[in-house]
């Protein structure tokens, strides 16, 4: 089975469409598209991103911004810009879109692969897995060999080598069947690893191969939409440097 795993679209329609165009035309025959959540927030096209993601995805999980928009999670830990974007998105969506977000699951598993937005440990508390030490509990409770996570917007692979957790950053990795892995595909709509290109992962579960893909998109069009919507300027400017 070949999966395309996308995450953290955040209302960025141009990035999403560019990623989907690549998935449609790439050499790999993609069997499943899995979205790890945060379709909305920050960007100016929450409704269109929901529509497109629903059309193409086999599974969509809930992210913290998705649940914040439909008031299923607190915005206590959100900065002022994120809060403003959530409120703007909430007012931009219709009842069907809000109800769709409300119904999204927090986690999913198929074959020997797990999927969650933030962390398998208390997924609704939206913990960040940024460092090797952050992976400890998730590796302990994982029932699958591979777990895909989003939330941090930073692409990385954590490898549980028993005596230590290795951090792998190569864009192409062959997984060892004797080890466990936590894989973050990065963000489609708001990368934070100093690379402004959209990021996602293609995973061949038979060959155990992971390939991270970076895609350029019409950044200036996205930025103009954010500014024209009256959203905070920083949400547009930060896209230029992937921060």
N, C-alpha and C positions, 0 to 999 in steps of 0.2 A: 504494500500500500504506500502510495506517495502522498504526503500531506504538504499543503502550504499553510503555515501557521502565521497569522497576522495578529497584531495587537495595537492598542493605543492609537486609534485613528484620530480621535479628538476633533471631529468636525472638519477635517482637512480633506475635502472632496478631491482636489487635484492630485494629492499624494495617493489616495485610495485608488482612483481610476488608473493612475500610472502603474501601480502595483498589480492591479487586476489585469491590465493589458499585457504585462509581462507574463503573468501566470497563464493567461490564455494562449500566448504565442510561444512559450518556452519549449525547449526540447523535451523536458520531463512531462510525462502524461499525468497531470495532477488528478488524484482520485478524490481527495477531500480537502475542503478549505475550512479551517478552524479559526475562529476569532476569539481571542482571549479577553475581550472586553474594552471598555472605555471608547465606545463609538463616538461619544459626544464630549463636550467640554473644550474650551480654548478657541476652537475654530468657528467659522461663521456658517457652516453648512451641516448642522446637526441632523435635520430632517432628511436631507438627501443622502447623507452618509448612512443613516438607519435604513433607508429604502434600499440602497445598493447592497449594503452588507447583508440584509435579509434575503435579497435575491440570490446572492452567490454563495453564502456560507452554509455548510452542513450543520455546524454547531456554533452557537454564539454564547459566550459566558458574560456574566455581569462584571463590570468594573466599578470602582468607587465613584467615578464621575457619573456613570449611568445611574447608579442608585441615588446619588446626591440630587440629580436632576428630578427624579421622581420621589424624593423625600423619604427614601428607605435607609439612608445612612446620614450621619452627622457631617457637617462641613467644618467641624471644630479645628481640624488639622489643615484645612485649606488656607492658602495665603489669600490676600485680598483680591488679586487678579483672578485666581481660580474661582473664588466665590462669585465674583461679578460675572464670569463666563457661565457658570452653572445657572445663575438666576436668569441671564439672558437666554440661554438655551431652553430653560424651562418655559419661558414665555413664548418661545418660537415654535415649540412642538405642539401638535394636536393631541387629542385624547388617545387616539389609537397608538401613536408613537410612545406616549408616556406609559400606557398600559403594556406595550411590548417590552419596554425597559424593565418595568416592574416584574415581569414574568421570567426574566433571564436567570438561569441557574448559576450558582457560585463555583461549581466544579463539575468535571466530566471525566470519564475514563472509558477507553475502548482498547481492545487488544491488550498490550502491556504498556500502554501510554496514558499518562494522566495530564489533565489540563486544568489550570486555575489562573485567575487574574494576578493575584498577589502572592499568597502563600497557602500551602496545603494545611498548615497549622492555623486554625481559626481563620478561614478565608474571608469572613466578613469583617475582620478587624483590620484588613488592608496593611499587613506588615510588609516592610521592604526587605527584599533579599538582595543586598548590595555587596556583601563580603562573604568570604568562605565561612566565617563563624555564624552567619545568618542562616546558613543552609542546614545546620545540625539537626534541628527537630524535624524538618521536612524529610531529610534523608532517613531518619529513624522511622517515620510513620508511612513512608512511601510503600505502596503495594505493587507499584509498577517499576519497570526498569528505567523509564524516562518520564520526567515531569516537565511540561512546558509552562512557563510563567511569563507575565508581562510586568506592568506597573512601574518599573524603574525607568523605562525608556532607554535602557542601556543594554546592547546585545552582549551576551556572555554565556559561556558554558561552564558549569561547575561539575567536576568529576569526583565522585566519592571513591577514593583509592584506599579506603579502610583506615590506613595509618595517617592519612591527610586528605584534604580536599584541594584538588588542583583547579586552577582557574585557566581555562582555555579560551584564547581570543582569536585563533585562526579562523578565517571565513569558511574553511572546509575541514570537517572532522569525521573520522571513522570511529564509531563507538565500540568500545570493548564490551562484549556480552557478559563479562564477569564483573562489571562495574555498574554503578547507578549514575544517572546524569540529571541535572536540573538545567534546563535550557531556556534562555531569554532571547526571543527573536529581535528585540529592539522595538522601536516605535515606527509605525507607518506615518503618522501625522505630526509628531513632535519629537524627533530624536534629541537625545541629550548627551551624546558622546562626542560632541564637537565635529560631527559629520552631518550636514543638513539633509542628506539624501534619505529618502524613506528606507526603512529596514524591515525585513521579514526573513523567514526561514523556510526552506524546503527540506523535508525529512523523508527519506526512503526507509521505511520500517523493516523491509526485508534485507536490504543491504547494510542497514545501520549507518547510513551516511547522512550527515547534516551539512547543509550548504546555506550560508547567509548571503542574502542578495541585497544590494544597495541600488536604489533607483532614483534618478533625478526626476523632478516634476516642475510644473509651472509655479515656482515659489512666489514670484511677484504677483501673480493673480490671486493666490491665496492670501498674501499679505494685504493686498488692496481690499479684498472682501472683509477682512477683519477690521480694517480701519474704517471702511464705509459703514460697517455695522455699528460703529461707535464703541467697539470693544477696546480694552486697554492697549495702547501702542506697543507695550513690551511683548504682548502675545504675537505680534507681527514681527518685530525686530529679532526676537530670539530665534526665529526659524532660520534666519540667515547664517547663523553660526552653530546651529545644532546644540543649543545650551539650555 
